[in-house]
């Protein structure tokens, strides 16, 4: 029921002028339609929306008595008392949109509830009612607006040309379509239908409709949650990053927002995976309790505040990292008949497309199902470690090599959990009387790891009991069938390692690969020492920056930065990391404060990644440098078996692929 808000309530609302241009009108009207439960929304404009706008929906409609009230300021059906402002779950809540729109247009409304026999026709010009009667009309609501700013010509002259205003309107429709994939949107511009979404509930379908095939093909899915926050949607693979941030779309509980914390978390997730000057694109939906986000910040409702920014930052960061690690491991280069290169960028093309397989042979590999980590321990990849010289690749001498270091090369545990494996067979190994059954092959079972798993002897042991402590249950062995192994062929131009895997030709940049391996090893073995400054560096900061630094003083001290705070807005640097002698302590500290204010905590990466990049690059195998075939083969298998080694620390790709199909097509063997 639409009713006037009490003065004590509407004074708490961040109200203000919401009608700036046709796009802001369309935004308010579509949000009302979504809140009304509409499943089909049609938007039509003419002359950029300046002369004509229409929004039609199949929502719940309004009763005859509610209509005049709906056009009054501070009239809404979406909240009643001040306490509800702390838990807003609807797009609209201020009760200002229709009143503001009617004040600057010639408005016409047709509305009908499903249970009513007749609907209502209502007209107003400049906020003054001119028609109010019952009439026949379909269920739902249609609002037609003509001659925007007809009574305020001073504001009309500040509008841009029709085509520009139409693009703004289309952008609003696109954002709301991305927010609500289960709503079918139709957008008509100057009597021409330019946008149609299916409303099938699949976000990928909307992305395909809005941005086209090429952008959709460059995406990889994201689905990660840390209670009570859930992040889902799509991000671009590092190959497809853009020159600006314009294609970053964030939605909080279905509301399109622009938020620095979300943007910083997204870009932090791509660190060391994207080239300098490139920015990721995304369409991310963030679901969280309504009480943990404040949308009552600005009249446009595009700004929000979080109760816990650090949790938001970390969840988005981990979701993006997961998405990158589970994206396609390489890009395929196809050659058409005109010999032009066509790049097929990573990511699944549809929800039915099987997750990318890097083609590695896991017949002898193991995976710990209980914690979700990948353990790549293919013996074939390391069988010749002790027989050949690996000093250049790993920085150790094979003859007198430390056995612990060599065994460490046989496994890599990712910090982030990958998507569940598909079509896997689990061989469960038990102790005692079951060992004989294992030898006979009777213990092999096919398991659906996503839906269910078979019971075994350990299933009936009480957790924490002595029996559980005494029983030895080795990790299950996962065998992925039909995965061809990597075959080393040779070297191209003394720069690229050439390999074959199934029906694909694999090319690897040996310098970039070795640089990434060295970079990761240097990060593991990084030892930071503080250097006392002869003269403390003093700098003035904002109160917020000082507070952020003081709250993280212990962490900064562990990184070699010792701070003293003589006043509320001042800081003194008394010690600085010896590795960073070329950096300005004051500039570095300001950058650290900025990151901390945005919710980031990877200060170690901010400080030392650039230094480690340089060290790793200088010590890596160089292009045009002679490398023995055995070293190249070992390097190729190390890269192929480790899904985290796909980009150099500067973001350049390490692997590219060409399929047998495209090669044969180029030679005319197939059409």
TORNUMI-903704 format. One record per residue (C-alpha): residue number from 0; residue in one letter; x, y, z. Coordinates in steps of 0.001 Angstrom, whole numbers, padded with zeros to 6 digits. Layout:
<rs>
R	i	aa	u	v	w
R	NUM	A	X	Y	Z
...
</rs>
This chain:
<rs>
R	i	aa	u	v	w
R	0	X	000000	000000	000000
R	1	X	001396	003381	-001043
R	2	X	001284	005910	001778
R	3	X	002951	009134	002830
R	4	X	005980	008752	005042
R	5	X	006032	010425	008405
R	6	X	008246	013512	008574
R	7	X	010481	011818	011165
R	8	X	011220	009117	008583
R	9	X	011737	011076	005358
R	10	X	014071	013530	007060
R	11	X	016452	010595	007608
R	12	X	016547	009756	003900
R	13	X	019426	011058	001758
R	14	X	017004	012877	-000527
R	15	X	017738	015271	-003316
R	16	X	017121	015972	-006973
R	17	X	017091	012660	-008857
R	18	X	016020	013881	-012327
R	19	X	019046	015089	-014279
R	20	X	018409	013658	-017766
R	21	X	016205	011045	-019486
R	22	X	018479	008243	-018236
R	23	X	017797	009094	-014590
R	24	X	014036	009059	-015299
R	25	X	014227	005630	-016932
R	26	X	016334	004304	-014057
R	27	X	013759	005309	-011447
R	28	X	010837	003902	-013434
R	29	X	012524	000550	-014173
R	30	X	013498	000169	-010516
R	31	X	009840	000664	-009582
R	32	X	008875	-002025	-012100
R	33	X	011404	-004480	-010675
R	34	X	010204	-003792	-007130
R	35	X	006648	-004456	-008359
R	36	X	007688	-008006	-009290
R	37	X	007666	-007523	-013060
R	38	X	009040	-010321	-015250
R	39	X	008766	-008421	-018544
R	40	X	009732	-004749	-018910
R	41	X	009582	-002739	-022131
R	42	X	011308	000626	-022483
R	43	X	010777	002962	-025425
R	44	X	012255	006410	-026098
R	45	X	012237	008929	-028921
R	46	X	014699	011747	-029544
R	47	X	016929	010523	-026764
R	48	X	013966	010432	-024369
R	49	X	013521	014183	-024448
R	50	X	010209	014140	-026307
R	51	X	008906	010666	-025413
R	52	X	009572	007924	-022844
R	53	X	007498	004843	-022064
R	54	X	008035	002066	-019511
R	55	X	005629	-000883	-019477
R	56	X	005721	-003809	-017046
R	57	X	003628	-006794	-015976
R	58	X	004082	-006161	-012253
R	59	X	001532	-006036	-009469
R	60	X	000059	-002677	-010503
R	61	X	-001687	-000150	-008219
R	62	X	-005206	000144	-006905
R	63	X	-007380	003057	-008003
R	64	X	-007119	004818	-004650
R	65	X	-003302	004583	-004488
R	66	X	-002542	006363	-007761
R	67	X	-002850	010040	-006705
R	68	X	-000871	009305	-003537
R	69	X	001938	007722	-005589
R	70	X	002597	011106	-007251
R	71	X	003073	012886	-003917
R	72	X	006579	013434	-002542
R	73	X	007693	010973	000169
R	74	X	004962	008480	-000784
R	75	X	006138	004867	-001013
R	76	X	005053	001284	-000328
R	77	X	008573	000059	000457
R	78	X	009136	001224	004025
R	79	X	007152	002630	006904
R	80	X	009369	003284	009909
R	81	X	012890	004606	010380
R	82	X	014236	001208	011500
R	83	X	013568	-000238	008014
R	84	X	016222	002076	006551
R	85	X	018825	-000191	008129
R	86	X	017626	-003243	006183
R	87	X	016593	-002059	002703
R	88	X	015994	-004880	000223
R	89	X	014226	-002931	-002560
R	90	X	015758	-000741	-005270
R	91	X	013546	002226	-004477
R	92	X	012558	003475	-001035
R	93	X	012557	007281	-001004
R	94	X	009145	007973	-002537
R	95	X	010477	010838	-004650
R	96	X	010746	009438	-008183
R	97	X	007190	009842	-009519
R	98	X	006749	013242	-007870
R	99	X	010040	014506	-009350
R	100	X	009256	013077	-012797
R	101	X	005722	014454	-012913
R	102	X	006987	017906	-011935
R	103	X	009084	018298	-015119
R	104	X	007107	016272	-017722
R	105	X	003663	015642	-019103
R	106	X	002968	012294	-017446
R	107	X	000376	009640	-018233
R	108	X	-000168	006494	-016146
R	109	X	-002166	003324	-016870
R	110	X	-002196	000700	-014124
R	111	X	-004245	-002328	-013082
R	112	X	-003980	-005027	-010480
R	113	X	-004710	-008621	-011466
R	114	X	-007615	-008899	-009041
R	115	X	-009330	-005683	-010255
R	116	X	-011849	-005565	-013107
R	117	X	-010830	-002059	-014186
R	118	X	-007583	-000191	-014108
R	119	X	-006775	003490	-013622
R	120	X	-005828	006256	-016030
R	121	X	-004029	009245	-014557
R	122	X	-002487	012325	-016191
R	123	X	-000464	015199	-014767
R	124	X	001371	018168	-016286
R	125	X	004066	019911	-014292
R	126	X	002868	018119	-011170
R	127	X	-000771	019230	-011600
R	128	X	-003422	016509	-012009
R	129	X	-005428	016743	-015258
R	130	X	-007135	013303	-015464
R	131	X	-008045	010639	-012915
R	132	X	-010540	007939	-013870
R	133	X	-011102	004195	-014126
R	134	X	-010473	002544	-017474
R	135	X	-009809	-000769	-019142
R	136	X	-006118	-001735	-019452
R	137	X	-003877	-004826	-019138
R	138	X	-002433	-006014	-015837
R	139	X	000657	-004133	-014761
R	140	X	001717	-000524	-015201
R	141	X	002529	001723	-018152
R	142	X	003999	005185	-017680
R	143	X	004321	007560	-020647
R	144	X	006280	010799	-020300
R	145	X	006378	013569	-022900
R	146	X	008390	016775	-023255
R	147	X	010963	016443	-020490
R	148	X	011771	019804	-018833
R	149	X	009015	021545	-020847
R	150	X	008501	023945	-017925
R	151	X	012189	024392	-017043
R	152	X	013937	025370	-020320
R	153	X	017102	026363	-018457
R	154	X	017697	022718	-017587
R	155	X	016738	021532	-021051
R	156	X	019607	023415	-022690
R	157	X	022164	021488	-020613
R	158	X	021138	018146	-022130
R	159	X	023425	016666	-024775
R	160	X	022433	015725	-028319
R	161	X	019730	013094	-028796
R	162	X	022081	010236	-029696
R	163	X	024200	010817	-026579
R	164	X	021172	010926	-024276
R	165	X	019847	007753	-025933
R	166	X	023154	006018	-025194
R	167	X	022885	007026	-021543
R	168	X	019394	005513	-021414
R	169	X	020595	002316	-023075
R	170	X	023417	002060	-020527
R	171	X	020866	002242	-017699
R	172	X	018733	-000488	-019296
R	173	X	021804	-002668	-019803
R	174	X	022897	-002330	-016167
R	175	X	019450	-003242	-014863
R	176	X	019242	-006171	-017285
R	177	X	022575	-007433	-015912
R	178	X	021267	-006957	-012373
R	179	X	018158	-009067	-013028
R	180	X	018738	-011859	-015579
R	181	X	015333	-013349	-014706
R	182	X	013544	-010258	-016075
R	183	X	013031	-009981	-019843
R	184	X	013942	-006472	-021057
R	185	X	013060	-004882	-024383
R	186	X	014527	-001507	-025371
R	187	X	013109	000434	-028320
R	188	X	014843	003549	-029625
R	189	X	013152	005727	-032258
R	190	X	010807	002883	-033294
R	191	X	013683	000394	-033614
R	192	X	014238	-002494	-031186
R	193	X	017903	-002370	-030174
R	194	X	018038	-004620	-027093
R	195	X	016177	-007783	-026104
R	196	X	017039	-010107	-023217
R	197	X	015417	-013488	-022698
R	198	X	014757	-013347	-018963
R	199	X	015844	-016988	-018614
R	200	X	017722	-016285	-015375
R	201	X	021164	-016933	-016865
R	202	X	023588	-014034	-016444
R	203	X	025722	-015259	-019348
R	204	X	022728	-014898	-021706
R	205	X	022316	-011249	-020711
R	206	X	026046	-010558	-021097
R	207	X	025948	-012101	-024574
R	208	X	022918	-009962	-025506
R	209	X	024332	-006737	-024068
R	210	X	028038	-006921	-024964
R	211	X	028149	-009394	-027834
R	212	X	029906	-012632	-028671
R	213	X	033522	-011456	-028500
R	214	X	033294	-010052	-024981
R	215	X	031260	-013014	-023725
R	216	X	033850	-015434	-025107
R	217	X	036586	-013711	-023090
R	218	X	034923	-014422	-019751
R	219	X	035447	-017040	-017093
R	220	X	032947	-017842	-014375
R	221	X	033315	-016830	-010742
R	222	X	031462	-018439	-007856
R	223	X	032900	-018075	-004375
R	224	X	031508	-017381	-000958
R	225	X	032639	-016664	002581
R	226	X	029650	-016574	004883
R	227	X	027634	-014401	004787
R	228	X	029004	-012942	001506
R	229	X	028613	-014665	-001867
R	230	X	030312	-013474	-005074
R	231	X	029219	-014816	-008458
R	232	X	029350	-013725	-012073
R	233	X	032046	-013450	-014727
R	234	X	035480	-011878	-015121
R	235	X	037696	-011530	-018175
R	236	X	040719	-013758	-018581
R	237	X	044032	-011901	-018234
R	238	X	044479	-012062	-022023
R	239	X	041313	-010008	-022532
R	240	X	041943	-007138	-020117
R	241	X	041169	-003653	-021381
R	242	X	042808	-000244	-021469
R	243	X	040363	001286	-018944
R	244	X	037952	000399	-016151
R	245	X	034742	001180	-018015
R	246	X	033654	-002469	-018249
R	247	X	033688	-003154	-014524
R	248	X	030150	-003835	-013287
R	249	X	029416	-004518	-009624
R	250	X	025989	-005315	-008213
R	251	X	025240	-005393	-004482
R	252	X	022041	-007358	-003805
R	253	X	020872	-006539	-007331
R	254	X	021767	-002834	-007136
R	255	X	024330	-001424	-009578
R	256	X	027035	000428	-007649
R	257	X	030426	002059	-008121
R	258	X	032647	001253	-005172
R	259	X	036389	001727	-004733
R	260	X	036729	-001264	-002428
R	261	X	035234	-003602	-005024
R	262	X	037417	-002161	-007799
R	263	X	040575	-002409	-005700
R	264	X	039836	-006032	-004759
R	265	X	039212	-006947	-008406
R	266	X	042470	-005449	-009637
R	267	X	044437	-006877	-006720
R	268	X	043235	-010324	-007751
R	269	X	044797	-009814	-011197
R	270	X	048129	-008698	-009814
R	271	X	051061	-010395	-011609
R	272	X	048626	-011802	-014180
R	273	X	047885	-008742	-016315
R	274	X	050145	-006393	-018235
R	275	X	050831	-002911	-016902
R	276	X	048262	-000406	-018145
R	277	X	045565	-003043	-018667
R	278	X	042470	-003384	-016481
R	279	X	040142	-006343	-015977
R	280	X	036467	-006269	-016872
R	281	X	033806	-008015	-014848
R	282	X	030135	-008528	-014121
R	283	X	030025	-009506	-010441
R	284	X	026997	-010004	-008231
R	285	X	027671	-009653	-004514
R	286	X	025003	-011053	-002207
R	287	X	025199	-010052	001438
R	288	X	022853	-009271	004335
R	289	X	020971	-006051	003656
R	290	X	021817	-004806	007133
R	291	X	025561	-004915	006346
R	292	X	025366	-002392	003494
R	293	X	024091	001190	003610
R	294	X	022443	002291	000352
R	295	X	021024	005493	001852
R	296	X	024113	007520	000975
R	297	X	023376	009589	-002133
R	298	X	020283	010475	-004198
R	299	X	021530	008447	-007172
R	300	X	021791	005323	-004939
R	301	X	024963	004230	-006756
R	302	X	027177	004773	-003708
R	303	X	027125	002367	-000785
R	304	X	028942	001880	002498
R	305	X	029894	-001470	004007
R	306	X	029869	-002398	007668
R	307	X	032974	-004555	007092
R	308	X	034983	-003425	004065
R	309	X	037823	-005868	004732
R	310	X	035500	-008885	004411
R	311	X	034139	-007536	001133
R	312	X	037651	-006917	-000185
R	313	X	038939	-010358	000776
R	314	X	035916	-012228	-000594
R	315	X	036063	-010492	-003985
R	316	X	039842	-010914	-004083
R	317	X	039640	-014663	-003428
R	318	X	036751	-015064	-005865
R	319	X	038771	-013393	-008627
R	320	X	041876	-015463	-007818
R	321	X	039791	-018613	-008012
R	322	X	038338	-017518	-011339
R	323	X	041760	-016820	-012842
R	324	X	043237	-020125	-011651
R	325	X	040274	-022040	-013055
R	326	X	040242	-020173	-016363
R	327	X	041628	-021618	-019556
R	328	X	045371	-022181	-019244
R	329	X	046244	-020846	-022645
R	330	X	044860	-019173	-025712
R	331	X	044420	-020796	-029084
R	332	X	045705	-019188	-032259
R	333	X	043749	-020125	-035366
R	334	X	044672	-019290	-038933
R	335	X	041969	-018595	-041470
R	336	X	042158	-018800	-045240
R	337	X	043319	-015191	-045396
R	338	X	046230	-015980	-043055
R	339	X	044988	-013466	-040480
R	340	X	045435	-014448	-036858
R	341	X	042249	-014990	-034901
R	342	X	042542	-015175	-031134
R	343	X	040081	-017281	-029207
R	344	X	040220	-015869	-025695
R	345	X	039843	-018042	-022625
R	346	X	036692	-018809	-020683
R	347	X	033682	-021053	-021174
R	348	X	031452	-020123	-024109
R	349	X	028277	-021288	-022421
R	350	X	027065	-022876	-019227
R	351	X	027127	-026273	-020973
R	352	X	030761	-025952	-022063
R	353	X	033014	-028292	-020121
R	354	X	035639	-026694	-017938
R	355	X	038959	-026198	-019714
R	356	X	041359	-029129	-019595
R	357	X	045037	-028366	-019791
R	358	X	045677	-031788	-021229
R	359	X	048076	-032947	-018539
R	360	X	048430	-036639	-017842
R	361	X	047235	-037320	-014324
R	362	X	047303	-041092	-014466
R	363	X	049928	-041081	-011705
R	364	X	048817	-037921	-009949
R	365	X	047109	-037551	-006607
R	366	X	044571	-035108	-005300
R	367	X	043584	-034566	-001710
R	368	X	039788	-034574	-001895
R	369	X	039291	-033574	001715
R	370	X	040826	-030103	001424
R	371	X	040253	-029426	-002267
R	372	X	043882	-028692	-003144
R	373	X	045563	-029924	-006302
R	374	X	048717	-031946	-005743
R	375	X	050509	-032457	-009054
R	376	X	052965	-035292	-008442
R	377	X	053351	-036876	-011846
R	378	X	056513	-038985	-011588
R	379	X	057000	-038889	-015356
R	380	X	057492	-035152	-015164
R	381	X	060391	-035509	-012737
R	382	X	061881	-038925	-013487
R	383	X	065028	-037437	-014925
R	384	X	065567	-034743	-012295
R	385	X	068555	-036483	-010704
R	386	X	070124	-037485	-014019
R	387	X	070399	-034156	-015816
R	388	X	071705	-030739	-014958
R	389	X	068930	-028704	-013415
R	390	X	071132	-026023	-011948
R	391	X	070010	-023423	-014482
R	392	X	066317	-024147	-014091
R	393	X	066043	-024531	-010334
R	394	X	069295	-023085	-009046
R	395	X	070448	-026379	-007451
R	396	X	073081	-028950	-008315
R	397	X	071567	-032332	-009229
R	398	X	074653	-034275	-008140
R	399	X	074726	-032925	-004619
R	400	X	071124	-031834	-004534
R	401	X	069243	-031596	-001301
R	402	X	066655	-034398	-001386
R	403	X	064102	-032193	000335
R	404	X	064419	-029567	-002407
R	405	X	064065	-032187	-005121
R	406	X	061013	-033712	-003466
R	407	X	059575	-030241	-003142
R	408	X	059646	-029971	-006921
R	409	X	057188	-032846	-007117
R	410	X	054233	-031027	-005690
R	411	X	052496	-027714	-005847
R	412	X	049665	-026837	-003513
R	413	X	047489	-023969	-004696
R	414	X	046281	-021547	-002080
R	415	X	042897	-021337	-003751
R	416	X	040497	-024204	-004202
R	417	X	039680	-025025	-007840
R	418	X	036313	-026025	-009248
R	419	X	035344	-029686	-008572
R	420	X	036920	-032102	-011079
R	421	X	034641	-033730	-013637
R	422	X	034415	-037428	-014582
R	423	X	036964	-038631	-012071
R	424	X	037520	-042107	-010679
R	425	X	038542	-042447	-007054
R	426	X	040537	-045456	-005907
R	427	X	040134	-045746	-002146
R	428	X	043033	-047458	-000347
R	429	X	042483	-048932	003111
R	430	X	044729	-050637	005601
R	431	X	044331	-054041	007240
R	432	X	042041	-056540	005625
R	433	X	041279	-054263	002663
R	434	X	044839	-054255	001283
R	435	X	044254	-057609	-000378
R	436	X	041127	-056303	-002047
R	437	X	043090	-053342	-003352
R	438	X	045690	-055611	-004896
R	439	X	042933	-057540	-006681
R	440	X	041410	-054307	-007948
R	441	X	038142	-054843	-006091
R	442	X	038332	-051549	-004234
R	443	X	038016	-049396	-007352
R	444	X	034790	-047442	-007357
R	445	X	033345	-044754	-009572
R	446	X	032350	-041764	-007517
R	447	X	030265	-038680	-008267
R	448	X	032357	-036241	-006205
R	449	X	029771	-033487	-006468
R	450	X	026566	-035325	-005532
R	451	X	027472	-038282	-003324
R	452	X	030217	-040669	-002288
R	453	X	030268	-044320	-001294
R	454	X	030478	-045412	002326
R	455	X	033572	-047193	003538
R	456	X	034928	-048576	006770
R	457	X	036110	-045171	007984
R	458	X	032576	-043767	007622
R	459	X	031491	-045659	010742
R	460	X	034319	-044460	012993
R	461	X	033400	-041772	015510
R	462	X	035391	-038531	014929
R	463	X	038054	-037934	017573
R	464	X	038018	-041526	018845
R	465	X	041131	-043635	019451
R	466	X	040094	-045878	016574
R	467	X	040198	-042930	014215
R	468	X	043690	-041966	015391
R	469	X	045054	-045487	014871
R	470	X	043635	-046149	011421
R	471	X	045771	-045098	008479
R	472	X	043788	-043913	005471
R	473	X	046074	-042670	002671
R	474	X	044878	-039880	000452
R	475	X	042581	-041053	-002367
R	476	X	044118	-041356	-005800
R	477	X	042365	-039481	-008565
R	478	X	042766	-040612	-012111
R	479	X	041518	-038384	-014917
R	480	X	040918	-040436	-018034
R	481	X	041490	-039382	-021624
R	482	X	044069	-036694	-020812
R	483	X	046990	-036846	-023291
R	484	X	050463	-036231	-021926
R	485	X	052772	-033399	-022960
R	486	X	055357	-034411	-025583
R	487	X	058480	-032250	-025956
R	488	X	059434	-031566	-029604
R	489	X	062116	-028887	-029641
R	490	X	062891	-025180	-029592
R	491	X	061860	-022395	-031968
R	492	X	064016	-019298	-032566
R	493	X	065967	-020137	-029382
R	494	X	063071	-018560	-027490
R	495	X	059977	-020768	-027615
R	496	X	059599	-024348	-026398
R	497	X	057574	-026450	-028856
R	498	X	055442	-029300	-027472
R	499	X	052598	-031511	-028579
R	500	X	049593	-032435	-026446
R	501	X	046820	-034479	-028008
R	502	X	045517	-032513	-030983
R	503	X	047183	-029260	-029986
R	504	X	050523	-027627	-030669
R	505	X	051850	-025898	-027533
R	506	X	054302	-022986	-027575
R	507	X	055925	-021713	-024365
R	508	X	058078	-018638	-023838
R	509	X	061068	-020097	-021974
R	510	X	062232	-016777	-020501
R	511	X	058762	-015844	-019209
R	512	X	058238	-019337	-017798
R	513	X	061559	-019471	-015984
R	514	X	061101	-015903	-014755
R	515	X	057762	-016814	-013167
R	516	X	059226	-019931	-011519
R	517	X	062099	-017917	-010046
R	518	X	059715	-015163	-008933
R	519	X	057560	-017629	-006962
R	520	X	060643	-019236	-005373
R	521	X	062046	-015846	-004387
R	522	X	058742	-014916	-002767
R	523	X	058849	-018113	-000693
R	524	X	062430	-017504	000460
R	525	X	062085	-013759	000996
R	526	X	063822	-012566	004165
R	527	X	063191	-008933	005087
R	528	X	065637	-006915	007181
R	529	X	065075	-003393	008458
R	530	X	067660	-000656	007991
R	531	X	067701	002058	010645
R	532	X	067497	005527	009089
R	533	X	070107	008060	010237
R	534	X	067436	010751	010111
R	535	X	063762	009773	010662
R	536	X	061469	010678	007754
R	537	X	058525	012801	008893
R	538	X	055313	013205	006924
R	539	X	051829	014597	007448
R	540	X	048860	012314	006825
R	541	X	045123	012456	007202
R	542	X	043598	011108	010385
R	543	X	042188	008156	008460
R	544	X	045616	007283	007024
R	545	X	047305	007579	010400
R	546	X	044689	005332	011988
R	547	X	045088	002712	009248
R	548	X	048876	002675	009655
R	549	X	048680	002542	013448
R	550	X	046238	-000385	013317
R	551	X	048695	-002303	011121
R	552	X	051921	-001188	012818
R	553	X	052850	-004716	013944
R	554	X	052440	-006088	010417
R	555	X	054477	-003240	008920
R	556	X	057189	-003814	011516
R	557	X	057479	-007436	010358
R	558	X	058103	-006084	006830
R	559	X	060927	-003832	007997
R	560	X	058996	-000556	008336
R	561	X	059205	000884	011827
R	562	X	056865	003791	012567
R	563	X	056391	006330	015346
R	564	X	053308	008551	015650
R	565	X	054158	011817	017445
R	566	X	050757	013381	016717
R	567	X	047286	012502	015432
R	568	X	048089	013353	011796
R	569	X	051826	012749	011742
R	570	X	054070	009728	011271
R	571	X	057814	009172	011468
R	572	X	059630	006390	009624
R	573	X	062549	005254	011755
R	574	X	063498	002122	009773
R	575	X	062921	000970	006191
R	576	X	063527	-002349	004346
R	577	X	067097	-002646	003074
R	578	X	065841	-004136	-000229
R	579	X	063986	-000910	-001065
R	580	X	066874	001545	-001037
R	581	X	065786	003036	-004371
R	582	X	062272	003936	-003188
R	583	X	061160	007062	-001378
R	584	X	060060	006091	002171
R	585	X	057455	008869	002361
R	586	X	055887	008068	-001034
R	587	X	055904	004364	-000239
R	588	X	054186	004885	003104
R	589	X	051476	007008	001479
R	590	X	050826	004240	-001041
R	591	X	050617	001726	001795
R	592	X	048132	003921	003672
R	593	X	045999	004223	000541
R	594	X	045884	000438	000121
R	595	X	044998	-000096	003774
R	596	X	042154	002426	003572
R	597	X	040694	000542	000604
R	598	X	040674	-002671	002601
R	599	X	043763	-004282	001076
R	600	X	046359	-006098	003134
R	601	X	048892	-007411	000604
R	602	X	051480	-004815	001598
R	603	X	054286	-007325	001207
R	604	X	053403	-007700	-002467
R	605	X	053169	-003935	-002908
R	606	X	056631	-003446	-001434
R	607	X	058663	-006325	-002779
R	608	X	057016	-007624	-005958
R	609	X	058695	-005003	-008116
R	610	X	062108	-005799	-006639
R	611	X	061563	-009542	-007016
R	612	X	060426	-009012	-010626
R	613	X	063806	-007480	-011419
R	614	X	065795	-010185	-009606
R	615	X	063798	-012981	-011229
R	616	X	064128	-011428	-014684
R	617	X	067911	-010996	-014431
R	618	X	068504	-014583	-013306
R	619	X	066116	-016276	-015733
R	620	X	066999	-018055	-018963
R	621	X	067236	-015454	-021712
R	622	X	065729	-015520	-025184
R	623	X	068280	-016396	-027932
R	624	X	070376	-018157	-025285
R	625	X	071427	-021769	-025748
R	626	X	069536	-024191	-023507
R	627	X	069926	-027959	-023572
R	628	X	066943	-030052	-024735
R	629	X	066762	-031795	-021353
R	630	X	066495	-028475	-019528
R	631	X	063815	-027285	-021928
R	632	X	061836	-030505	-021537
R	633	X	061974	-030304	-017754
R	634	X	060974	-026640	-017805
R	635	X	058044	-027332	-020160
R	636	X	056699	-030133	-017980
R	637	X	057114	-028041	-014834
R	638	X	055081	-025245	-016395
R	639	X	052440	-027597	-017810
R	640	X	051945	-029447	-014527
R	641	X	051659	-026247	-012485
R	642	X	048431	-024453	-013370
R	643	X	049583	-021295	-011551
R	644	X	052431	-020712	-014018
R	645	X	050576	-019179	-016944
R	646	X	051729	-015555	-016864
R	647	X	055076	-013945	-016152
R	648	X	055283	-011502	-013190
R	649	X	054714	-008628	-015628
R	650	X	051477	-010205	-016879
R	651	X	052723	-011496	-020264
R	652	X	051331	-014906	-021283
R	653	X	053638	-017928	-021116
R	654	X	051636	-020432	-023187
R	655	X	049815	-020235	-026505
R	656	X	048173	-023080	-028407
R	657	X	047201	-024002	-031975
R	658	X	044778	-026832	-032650
R	659	X	045354	-029577	-035203
R	660	X	042044	-028627	-036813
R	661	X	043154	-025077	-037568
R	662	X	046572	-026182	-038797
R	663	X	045030	-028709	-041196
R	664	X	042486	-026142	-042308
R	665	X	045279	-023724	-043116
R	666	X	046932	-026366	-045310
R	667	X	043652	-027130	-047080
R	668	X	043318	-030667	-045703
R	669	X	039860	-029888	-044356
R	670	X	037292	-027239	-045175
</rs>
